[in-house]
Amino acid sequence: MKPIIFFLYFFQVILNAESTIPVDSLFSIGNRYFSIEKYDYALDAYLAILEKVENPDLYFNIGNTYYRQGNLGQAIWAYEKGIQLSPLHKDLKYNLDFVNARVKDRIEVPKGILFIEMYRIIKRNVKLNDLLLWGGIMMLLASFATFFKIFNILDNIFAYRITVILFIFSLLLHMIALDKYWEISDKNEGIIISSIVNVRSAPIDRDEKIIFRIHEGLKVDIVQSQPGWFEIILLDGKKGWIEHQSLLRL
């Protein structure tokens, strides 16, 4: 065990030096520290990588490290950031659901009708670029079907039906992509990282301004910001001001 610790200490010295370390080496160093439960050093290595590149697996490791340190809010933040890059990442989604179950103030989104739920699932789990790609492919296939119809390569009725179906699917995918783009553009969210946060009616640090309290790990919408303060709104409509150090932006 001592040679391993000495080896890792040697790399910690290098990590703090000005020389540039390859990302793969930093990732391996972080994993080694994590395996021997040196979570502070592991996090230093992972965050050093984050300054150079973003990757869902990197956010997965950062989230796991935060969780092992007992930092529930930061762990949720890291998993959420990873899912933004890879919405279908099973390990990220599993860990996020597991950690979210421990959030005291978690508010469940009420389920709607089946069609709306399917629409939400598609929009949430498919990247914007993939929606545009598949929409473009559908449009291209519809063009080919029209071409085959004009030159009598396909039966006219069959080609017409295929063209209409492909065009409709392409239109739907582009509409979902546009909706997702608007949502991403307008979205301004954050994760509460302090254990208990006093929410105030105004950006003033006075006890009489406290209107309710929230807890670590809660996901909130950011309405606006002022120096040192964020105005937030919860899923149930509650609204107020919190100090900026209580929140990490997504």
Secondary structure, 3 states (H helix, E strand, C coil): CHHHHHHHHHHHHHHCCCCCCCHHHHHHHHHHHHHCCCHHHHHHHHHHHHCCCCCHHHHHHHHHHHHHHCCHHHHHHHHHHHHHHCCCCHHHHHHHHHHHCCCCCCCCCCCCCHHHHHHHHHHHHCCHHHHHHHHHHHHHHHHHHHHHHHCCCCCHHHHHHHHHHHHHHHHHHHHHHHHHHHHHHHCCEEEECCCEEEEECCCCCCHHHEEEEEECCCEEEEEEEECCEEEEECCCCCEEEEEHHHEEEC
